Amino acid sequence: MRVSTSQIYDSGISGITSNQATLYKTQAQLAAGRRVLTPSDDPVASARALVVTQSLNVSERYIENQTTANSSLALVEGYTQSAVNLIQNVRERLVEAGNTSLTNSDRQAIATELEARLQELVGLANSQDGAGRYLFSGYMSSTTPFSADSTGKITYNGDSGERLLQVEATRFMPASVAGDDLFVNSRMGNGTFETRTGGNLSVNGAPPPAYTNNGYNTGTAMVTPGSVSDPAKWASANNPRDFMVRFSVATAADGTKTTTYRLYDNRNPANPVDISGAAQPYVAGQAIALADNTAVPVEDYGGSFIVKGAPNDGDSFTVTPSGTQSLFATLENAIAALNTPVGTTYTSTQLVNDIAAELSNIDQNLDNVNRVQAKLGARMNELDSLQATSESVSVQYKTTISGLVDLDYAKAISDFAKQQTQLEAAQASYAKIMQLGLFNYL
């Protein structure tokens, strides 16, 4: 077969070009560290790698959201702990204020300190994050959550929403706490019912019904928050849940005093119903059971409270279902009590009863803050667990992608050396063949 000079040139150049292209591709793979540089290099691996890469990107977004949520919750938890410390400090001062040996000036000094604590609490409740958003205003992050109304009472201006972040395919994590949940929605009293002084109800010597509350108790009796020993009985449909106990003091000819009490269903304070059956002897420190002694059989409502000290004739205490009271209102009530001078009208016994009631309320406030704090801790623990899982999944995705498109350096370097040798041989052989022309021998 006859081979023309042009064919020799074309064949040589084609071989050199092909070897150069193969060498340059291997060099590009080595530089990028990837076997698949374009979809045409391995269409199947490229398609699978694209799907896994998308999954990896979603997983990394979840990890970012988990980190953001954890940071937000950690910030909220820090302010919550500050609130716990403040409440504990306030409680210590209220216990001190219950000391009847203090003077009016002493109590006013404590009230002044509590006013400072109240303003500090408002500052905590109105805290902002680094972006200027209020932490405790619910969805209304641009609204100042707590402010004083026209009467000077601290009120909540936010809503009950909790801002959510998607931290997993099917999991949305609250990254904030609503201010009403943390500072406002605390139960009063013992959490089920609240005991209070009902005032001296002796009107011309006539007991209820149709009584008129004429102010504070006049004796030295003090009431405890009480407790529920049997929740099932307390939940009875017949339980009025509003009670009043009224004391009567009879003096014998020899000066001996006998104190008894009657228990009333006080759902209608204008016309309370006697459910004691008969006057019950009062023993200081002995529990007064909340029960309907007129029912057959006697219906025990599963709750009781204790009265200590000596009530005067007509003194009373009430039991009402626990409502909600904000931490701010608890401090405001305590400050008002401490600023009220103790004298013939507002007695030291009444002060102790009022302080005791607010101590019960502040304990409920503290329990509520602790509940929210525990909820924050549980969320942060869950985020830690989710983050560990997400990071593990991301590693698996990266390993899969690496197996699909990453380069085997040992094989690539070996191929590069071989291809380089092939290119040099092609170039050398081409140079030799170019010297075989007839004119080189003339």
Beta strands, then each sheet from edge to edge (+ up, - down):
strand 1: 146-148
strand 2: 154-156
strand 3: 164-168
strand 4: 171-174
strand 5: 193-200
strand 6: 222-223
strand 7: 227-228
strand 8: 243-251
strand 9: 257-265
strand 10: 273-274
strand 11: 280-281
strand 12: 287-292
strand 13: 299-308
strand 14: 315-321
sheet 1: 1+ 2-
sheet 2: 3+ 4-
sheet 3: 5+ 14- 8+ 9- 10+
sheet 4: 5+ 14- 8+ 9- 11+
sheet 5: 6+ 13- 7+
sheet 6: 6+ 13- 12+
end
